[in-house]
């Protein structure tokens, strides 16, 4: 079905984004969102912030300075990494955003597969969404068209007035029925049928010696 390839490619890209971000963060991104939700529901005494574990806010810094005698002296201190406070919020948003997009894309792909495999779903969509004609007319139209034809009709229905689109479907159903009726093969008459065995006149008669 047209569009399914694009949906599959989109799903592949989104799953790939999740995988490479997880690889970049050392395997901590896959469960990052669930860990944050679990952390928010735990007691303050017995919990470890997963955001701090991935994006530390404090770190040990070593500063090298020249002393009074001209020698290099080093000083150890704690540094606040203010950028990580923003990074942890960005990545928690990315986790939920990518998961939601991947789930929605997977559902769209599943919907396309169901439409291709089950003609009854295509019939149900025409009945419920566009509300035209009789049930027998809808069934006849679905039986006589392919999946690509249904997609074209579906796109037309989304961009046309419902009454006009219903008239188009009814006219299309009528013409398909007329075409199938006029072009239905009939049994050949007796005069049109050629004999199964060749005529005896085509073979010479045997003469007795």
LINNORJO-V205158 format. One record per helix or strand of 2 or more residues. SS is the DSSP state (A for helix, B for strand). FROM is the first residue (numbers start at 0). TO is the last residue. If there is no record, write none. Layout:
ss=SS from=FROM to=TO
ss=SS from=FROM to=TO
This chain:
ss=A from=3 to=23
ss=A from=31 to=39
ss=A from=43 to=45
ss=A from=49 to=53
ss=B from=57 to=65
ss=B from=71 to=79
ss=A from=81 to=116
ss=A from=118 to=129
ss=A from=134 to=142
ss=A from=146 to=157
ss=A from=161 to=181
ss=A from=199 to=201
